[in-house]
Structure formats: C-alpha cells, structure tokens
Amino acid sequence: MNAPHPLSTWARNVSPSPTLAIDAKAKAMKAAGEDVCGFAAGEPDFDTPQFIKDAAIAALQAGQTKYAPTPGIEPLRQAVAERYAAEYGYKITPAQVVVSPGGKFSCYLGILAVCSPGDEVIVPAPYWVSYPEMVKLAGATPRFVLCDDRTAFKLTPAMLEGAITARTRMLILCSPSNPTGAVYTRAELAALAEVCVKHNLYVLSDEMYEHLMYDGGTPVNFAMLGAEVEKRTITVAGFSKTFAMTGWRLGTLVAPLPITKAVAELQSQMSSNATTFAQFGALAALKEKAKAAAALAEMKIAFDRRRRFLHAELNKIPGITCLLAGGAFYLFPNISSFGLKDVDFCAQLLEKEKVAAVPGSSFGAEGYLRLSYATSDETLRKGVERLTRFCAGLKK
C-alpha cells in the first residue's frame, strides 16, 4: 500500500507562533498550580469595556447572527471611514474599508492582494513573528533588515535602499512596534515614504497599536504622508489592543479601492465575513466616543506606569540594557552580555524562576527578550525580582 502524499509546501514551511507557544506553556504551568509570571502574551489584561459587550449582546438578541456583507456591515465601514477622517484627515469611502476576522488576517490579505511568487517583501527586524510566515504563505520571499538598538529598532532610508532589489514589491512597517515598542517620528516615516515612492513599493502599515502611545506622542497615519504615498499604502488596524478585544477577532484594512476590492474577493472565498454580532460591538466602540475615550485612558495610565517601572528596574540589572519604548506594551531588553543564546536564556528562566518571556530570535533579533507589560503590577514586581536573581546567578 502506498504511503500518503506528504503535506503541502505551505504546511511544511510555515513556523508555529513562538509567542503563542510560550504563552500556552506558561498557562499550562499555571493550571498545574505553578506560580508563573507571564510576560509573553501581547494581550491587554483588561476586560473588554462593558458598553461594547452590551452592544454585541443586543445584536445577538436582535437576531444579528446571519451572514454579513463580506467586507463588513455598512455602518461599521462608514464609522471606520469617519474615524480616519476625524483623526488623520484621511478621507476615504466605506468601499475602501474591509473588516476581517482579526488584524492578523487583515495583514495576510493585504500581502496576498499585491504580492506574487517571486516577489520580495522587506521586513525590518525585530519583526512581529507572523509577518515572514504571511509573506511565505503568499508565495513571496521575506527579506530581512536588522534594526537593532543602535538605531533604536528603526529602519533608516539608507538601510531600506540597501535592501531593495528588482523583485522588491512591499515594505512592512509597524509603528508603534510589536515587539519593541519603538515609534517612528513623522519625519522618519516621511523619509521612508520617499524611498518607497521612488522605487514604487507598496507599504503594509500595521497601525494596530496606534492609540497606545506615551510621553505626549501622537500617531501618524502613513497613508497621509503624500498623495503618491496614499496610492501605495495598505493600512491595517483594529480593536484588539485599543479596546482589549483580542478574542473578538476584528481587524480593519484601508487601502485604495482596487486593493480593497481584491481583498474583499479573497476574503469571500476564505472566511466569508467577520463575525456579524461582534461587528456591532466594534461599531459601539467607534460611535460611543466618550465611553471609548475613558476606557482607553484608563488602560494607558496603567500601561504607562508599568512601562516606566519595568524600564527602570531592567536597567538596574547588571548585564541588561533596555531602551524606553514610546508605544505599545512591550520592552525589548538586550541580554547579549550574558553569553547565552536568548532561547536558552528564556528556557532556563522559565524552568528555574517561573518567568515566561519570548526570545528576541523569535523576532529576528538574537540577544534580546520581549517582555510584555500588559500584566498586573504584582506580576511585574515579582517577575523583575526573579529575573534579577536569575541574572545574578548567570554572572557568577
């Protein structure tokens, strides 16, 4: 009898998410009764605001349980368009908005819509772990450019120019950044945009953390850096981080009409639509502005306090250096001085001190850790104490 055919090229070449794997292991240890301090998950530790949940419950009770239009319910797409106009002066029509089952899927559809086998996509490292896998699943090739703490984890125009080839089709940018929390200034983004226009590159601008900025920082919408930039920009955002709606799986994609039309057609064959009643919760998040602003402000106050505490404590540990992130809810400390591979560092840290962190190599940057401070103040204090003790043992 013949053996079954091997799995597909896509299945054999895709890598599992290391952040989800580490978070799952930490949760399993907790479930077994172990006192684990988890810094792995990129997920707010706040609950979804009640008014958003109420809107989804009301939609359920009203029978909003059927198929919705593939690109999203019209009121939500209109509200997204109004948000971009109000916040950035980005005037779009609802037809330029596609609501998808999660920002991750929005990113993938954006890549799939414009990239083909043989194309290259520039992915600055450290990068979110899913970008390279999405590029590969589209049949294209990720081309990495290391942007370490010497450039504040940011891509420069010269670095971008040096990575462009005849096959380059797209640049992926994320500001504020997952995994580093780095935030590009308007001037820095404008300089990169100039290079992208010069070489006729699409830009996937992942702005999922746009509302989680500190120290008076304000978000910049990449598409609004010029008319020629707008023609080439695919903006991805959503509700997961801003409104603690990670499990709701709702992402938004905004782009020129030919791209959103293609994205909607792809989505129609892959997932039909985002969950119908969940979209009514998202609609409430955009429409009930005062409640939304209050909920976001509460989260930002807590995140900012934790950010400053963790940054100060990390830099007290001999052998660790850490830049202060300007956004998101991550810090990316440098642990290379210990002479231990970051994968081994994280494995031993979890085993010996019950602290879960993600190695920088998972994000394309060996010698770092990603620590999420989207966790309780108590967990932060306890985790830092354990990390300090662990590092002191390595220095002996």
PyMOL commands that set and color helices and strands:
alter all, ss='L'
color gray80, all
select helices_A, chain A and resi 9-13+18-31+50-61+74-88+94-96+103-114+130-137+149-151+157-163+186-198+222-225+227-230+246-248+257-270+276-287+289-314+336-338+342-353+360-363+377-395
alter helices_A, ss='H'
color red, helices_A
select strands_A, chain A and resi 37-38+97-100+120-125+141-146+168-174+202-206+233-238+251-254+330-331+355-356+358-359+369-372
alter strands_A, ss='S'
color yellow, strands_A
deselect
rebuild
show_as cartoon
